[in-house]
Amino acid sequence: MSTSPTPEEREKKDAEAKAKEQEEQAKLPYKWTQTIGDVDITVPVPSNLKGRDLIVAIKKSSLQVGIKGQTPIIDGPLPKEIHTDESTWTLETTSSPTHKEIALHLDKINKMEWWPHVVTTAPKIDTSKITPENSKLSDLDGETRGMVEKMMYDQRQKELGKPTSEEEGKMAMLRKFQAQHPEMDFSKAKMN
């Protein structure tokens, strides 16, 4: 018989996993962040380099970033496909006199999925622990926005003890049926 871990054991295990993940991510030769729709990567390079000294190949399902004549800094397949026309890179100066940064912006095709890593050869992060940024209803596409607004309306109705939009629809259909069939007696009908 297996027993599930206590909350303390689970918390300790989560903390250990998070520490391991942070250690692995800190060892990467780049930093990266993501939103549900895109990935941003910064790669430090020596300050004496110019754009022509770099190799940056952003493809639909792979990424290569490096300095010409050297082993690539990032090289491998992406976990999911990107829009190459909407993905960019720039070489930016920083406050440090010793290095610049290659800043990459990758536009995800699937804007409903978190990436566990930048390239599939890199260590994964636990995407189930990601807390998404708050978004505004106006940021959503029409269909998603309508669905979210309906859910919010239904939630408010439930809190007020009133019928949800689905229940209102059923009651309207019943009223219409009653109007079409006045000869029928609905006084003892039970609705649930």
N, C-alpha and C positions, 0 to 999 in steps of 0.2 A: 504494500500500500504506500503510494507516494504522497507526501504532504507538500502543500504549496509553501513557499517561503514566507516568513513573517514580514510585516512591513519594514522592520529594521533591517532584516537580511536583504530584502529587495532594494531598499534605499542604499545600502552599502554596495551591493552589486552594481546598481546604476551609477553610483559615484565612481567606482573602479572603472567601469566601462567608459564613462565620460572622461576620466583622467587619461586612460589609454588612447582614446580617440583624439583628445587635445594634443597629446604627445606626438602621435603619428602625424597630425595635421601641421604641427609646429616644425617637423623635420622636412616638410615639403619645400622645394626651392621657390615656392610661390604662395601667395595668399589668395583665397577665393571666398566669395559670398554669393548668395543667390536669393532671388525672389521666386515666386511660383512661375513667373514668366521669363526670367533671364538669369544668366550667370555672369558675374564680373570677376576678372582675375587680374592680379598685379604681379609682375615678375621683375625683381630688381636686377639691373645690369650695370656694368661700370659706366661712369659718367662720360667717358671719352667716346662712347659709341654713338653712331648716327643710325638713322633708319636703314640706310643701305648696308650696314654691317649685320643686319638681323635677317633671320628667316622666320616668317610668320605665315603659316599655311592654314587658313580656316576653311575646312571643308564640311559638307553636310553631316558627315558622321565621324570625322577625325580632326585632330588638332596637332599642329607641330609648331613649337616656338623655340627659338634658340639663336645662338650667335654663329655666323658663318664660320665654317672650319672647325667647329667644336661639336661635341655630343649635344643633341637637343635637350633643352631644359624640360620641356613638356613634349611628349610624343606618344600618341596612341589614339585608340578609338574612343569616341565620346559615348557616354551611357545611353544617350538618346539623340535624335537628329535635331539640327538647328536650321534656321533660315540664314543662309550665308549672305544674302543681300542686305539683311538687317544687322549683321554682326560686324563689328569693327575692331581695329586696334590702333593705338597711338603710342608714341614714345614720349614720355613726359619727364620734365625736370622735377626734382624733389628738393626739399630743404637741405638735403645732405649733399655736400660737395663731392662725395665719392661714388654716388650712384644715381641712376635714373630709373624709371620704371616703364616697362611695357604694360600698358593698360588694355585689356581685352574685354569686349562686351559681346556675349553670345546670346542670341535671341532664340529661345526654345520654340520648337514647333508645337509640342504638347505643353500647353500652359496650365496644365492641371496636375503636374507631377514634380516632386522634388527629386533632385539628382543626388545619389549617394557619394559621387566623386566627380572630378572634372574629366579625367580619362579613366578607363576601366582598369588600368594597371596601377592606379593609386589606391591608397587605403580608403575604405568606405567610412562614411559617417552614418549614424543611426537616424534616418529620415523620420522615424516615428516620434522623435523627440523635438522636432522642429516646431517652433511656435510661429505661425505665420503673422506677418504684419497686418494691421487692421486695414481694411480697404473700404472705400466709399461705394455706395450703390451705383453712383454714376460711373465708376470704373468698370462695371460689369457689362457684358454684352446683353442685348435686349432680352433674349430667352432666359438667361440665367437671372437677370435682374427681376423679371416677372415672377420667376419661381421663388426667389428669395422674398420678394414683397408679399406673395401669397402666404408663404410660411410665417412671416412676421405678423400678417393680419390674423391668420388662424391662431397663432400663439396668443395675441392680444385678446381675441374673442374667447378663447378657453379660459384665460385669466379672469375675464369679466363674467364667466358663466354663460356666455352667449354661444349660438351655433357657429361652427366653422363654415368656410365657404362651401365645402362639400355638403354639409348638412343643410345649409341654406338652399343649395341647388336641389336637394332631394325634397325639401318642403315646398319649394316653388313648383316642382314637377307634380307633387301630390295635389296642390291647390288647383293647378291647371286640369288635372285628371278629374277632380271633384267638380269643377266648373263644366267640364264636358259631359259629365254623367250625374246630373242633379237627381236622377231617380234612385241613385244608390245612397244608402245610409252609412255614413262613416262615424257616427257618434260613438260606437263601441270599439272602433279600431284602435289598436295599440301600436305606437311607433317606437322603435328603439334605434 
